[in-house]
């Protein structure tokens, strides 16, 4: 059965909230000598990482993704959690002399975020992914934010094996120069970034967004509360955000969006419907603290999709067919 390959990080997230806005405590004219401390009102430890978050939402969406990445000696509990949800962990490489990656995230009242990330085992992800492609019937893969060398190597392998993939650089983008970004972008089926990352790619490559989107089948830009835009060459499709009255934390919404998109892609749905599935999945993530602490069933997901985009029989069949 065709499935989804998820490459990216597996990490532990330490999530905090700051009861004010960062801007009130940072002097703009002293930014070159920044020395600040923010007192968090709470702290929670959660399972996270791009691959973990995407795969968690894919499992909620009744898919069985395969994760391929590197982790450390403290991964056992996380592995059990993933396997209990039907996620394939056989392609995860454990490095006994390393710690699993960890992120320390603090969010202010305006939903601005500051993140400190320790790569640990993630930075040793330069392994050959070809055996995984030979072992599983991979219909589409995603290269989510991960160690730089592994991302470059995986993209080369995907191109050489004609494996359709999404280039999703996320927070790893600053580590790449323009030439490296172009090597990841060229050959990808979809580029998926937020608006800031899109601007950064334009700046680093020296190419306009109009030029870049001619190089791939789809170039998707997420816009936070304003939804997302799907570019197909010179065509543009806007996808509205799914409404919520219970916004708590934006952390993990992007990864949930990617899972919804992949759900549609692996089932050959139209790209606009894929974007709508993505926005519906993302909405659940913002309604709690932690990137894998939300849950939903098929009935509630279909109802929420229908409330925002209307009844869609293809979507109903995804869960009930």
N, C-alpha and C positions, 0 to 999 in steps of 0.2 A: 504494500500500500504506500503510495507517495506520501512523503512526510517533509517536515521543515527542519533544517539544520540551523541551530543558533550558535554563533560564535560571539564571544564577548566576555565580560568579567563575571565572576561570582565573588561576592563580597559581603562583609558584615557592615551594616549602616548604623551609625550612632546619630540619631536625629534629635535636634534641639530647636527650641523656639525662643526668640528674643522679643520681649514685650514692648518694643519701640521700633523706630525705623533706624537703619544703619546710618542714613544720611545725617541724622542729628548728632552723630558721634564721630564723624569723620570730617576733618578740616580739609576742604578742597585744595587749599594752597599749601598743605603739608603732606600731600599724598606721596611725595618722594621720600618722606621720613615716617611712614605709617607705623604706628605702634599702638594698637587698640586692643581692648578686651571687652567682650560682651558677656554679660551674665545671663545664662539660659534659665528659663522658668521651668523647664522639664527636660528629661532625657529618656530616650528609649533605644534599645538595641534590637535591630531587625535584620533579617536576611535580605540581601539585596544584590547589587551588581546588575549590569545590563542584561546579561544572558539569563540570570535567575529571574529577574523581573518579567522579561518578555515571555519566558517559558511558563512562569506561573500563570500569567493571563491566558496564554495559549491553552493550558490545561483546563482553565475555567471555561474556555470556548470549545472544549471537547476535542482538542487536538493532542497529539502525542509527539512533541518535539524532541529532537536529539540535541543535547548540549555537548559542544567540544571546546574545552578550555583547560586551563591549569589552575590548581588550588593548592592550599597548604595542608599542614598536618592537623589542623583544627577543623577539618571539613566534615567529619563523620555525621554530626547532627544535621547539618545542612543536606547532605546526601539522602539521609533517611526521609527528611521532609519532602524533597523532590520526588523520590521514588514512590512515596505514598500517594502522590498525585499523578502517577503514570508517566512522569517525565523520564526519558532515557538518560542515564548517567554513565553508561559504560565507556563513553569516549572522553570522560573527564580524567585528566592526568593529575595525580597527586604527587607533589614534591615534598618529601618528608623533612627537608631542611628549611622550608619556608613557611610563612604564615599566609593564610588566605587574605586577599586584599581587604582593606577596610576604608570606609568613608566616614568623615565627621562633618555633618551638615547642620548649619544653623540658618533659620528662616526668620525674617523680620515681619512686622505687621503689614508691609506692602508686598509680601510674598517674594521679596528679594532674598537671594541665597548666597552664602559663603560656604565653600566646601574645601576641606583638606583631605587629600586622598593618599593612602599608602598602598603602593602597588603589590608588594610582596610577591607571591607566586605568579601573579598576573603578568609580571614583567618578563617571565621566562616562558612565554607562550609560543616560542618559535619552533613549533613541532609540525610534522607533516600531516596534513588533514586528508590526503588522498586515500588512505585505508578506510577512513570513515565513509567517504563517497563510494567506495567499492562495496562496502558492507550494507549500506542502506539505500533505498530508492528515494533520493533527495530531489524534490521537485523545485524547491527554492531555498536559498540560504540567506542569512543576514550577517553582515560584518558589523557588529555593534562595537561601541567603544571598549578597547582592550589594550593590551601591550602593543606598542608600535610595530615591532618586528613581526609579530604574529599576524597582525592585520594585513601587512604588506604581503607576507608569504601566502596567506589564505586567499587573497585576491588573485594572486598569480596562479595558484592552483585552480581556482574556480574558472578563471579565463581559459586555462589550458585544457580543462575538462568540459568546457561549455556548460558549466553549472550556473544557472541564473541566480544572481545575488543582488541584495540591497546593500548599498554603501551608506552606513549610518554612523558617522564619525563621533558625534556627541562631544563630550568633554575631552576627548583625546585630540581634537583638531589642532590645538596650539602646538602639539609636538611634531607636526608634519610641515615640511616646506611645500612650496607650490608644485614642484615637480612630483613629489610623493603623492600629493593630493590628486594630481591628474592621473597618476598610475592607478590609484584606487578607483577613481571615477570612471576612467575609460574602461569599457567592458562591463560596467555594472548595468543592471536592468533598471534600477531605481536609485536615486540619491534622495535621502530623507534627512532634513535638517530643520532647526528652528530659524527664525529670522536673523538672529545674531550670527549664527553659524554660517548662514548663506552669505552674509556680508563679509565674514572672515574668509570664506573660500574665494570670493570675488577679489578681496584684497591680496591674498597670498598667491593666487594664480595669475592675476592681472587680466582675467577674462570677465566679461560682463555676465550677469545672470542669463541674459538672452542667448549668449554664446554657449554657456555651460549646458543649458537645457536642450540644446540641439545635439549634444553628445550622448545622451542617454534616452531611454524610452520614456521615463517619467522623472520629474524633479519635483519633490514635494517639500513645501515649506510650512511648518506649523507656526501658528500665530497666537498661542496661548488662548486667552479668552475670546479671541476673534476668530477661532476656528483654524482652518488650514486651506492651502491652495495647492492644487495638483496641476502641474504644467506638463503638457504633452506636446513637445516641440513649440509651436506657436499658439496652441490651444490652452485655455485656462479654465479650470473648474474649481469653484469655491465650495467648501464644505463647512456648513455652520457648526458651531460648537453645540454640544448637548447641554441643555439647561440643568442647573442644580441649585437648590436652595440650601445646600449643606456643604459649602466649600470649607475645607479644613487645611489642606497642605498640598502643594503642587508636585511634591517629590514623587517621582515614579509615573506621572501621567504620560510622559513621553514614551516610556517603555510599554505601557498598556496600549497606547495608540498604535505602536508598532505591531503588537500582538493582534489587534483587531484587523489591521491592514493585511498581515500575513494570513489570517483566517480567510479573508476574502480571496486573496491571491491563490492560495493552494486549492481553493474550490472554484477557481476560474470565473469569479464574479466580475461584473463591470467595475472599472476603477473608481467611479463615483460611489458605488455601493461599498467598495473596499474602504474608502475614506470615511463613509458614514459608520461602518462597523468600527473603524479605528476610533472615531470620536466618541462613540457610545462606550467602548471599553475604557477609554481614558477618563470618562466622567466618574466611574467608580473609584478610580485611584485617588482623586482629589478629595474624596469624602471621608478620608481617614488618615491617620498618621502611620507611616510605614508603607513600603512599596509592595508588600505581599500580605497585608492584613485585611484586605477587603475580600468579599466573596459575593457571588450571585449565581442564580440558576438560569437555565435556558428560558424559562417563562418570564422572569423579570427582565432579562436582557432583551428579549423580543418586544416586550411591552414598552420598554424605554426607547428602543429604536423606533418603534411605530409612533410613539408620542411625538417624536422630534422630526421624523422623516416620512411618516406615513407607512401604511401596510406594504410589505415587500415579501411576496411569496418565496422568492429565492432565499431570503434570510430565514424565513420560517422553516424551509426544507433543510437548511444547514443543521438545525438542531433536531428536527422531527422527521427528516426524510429517511 
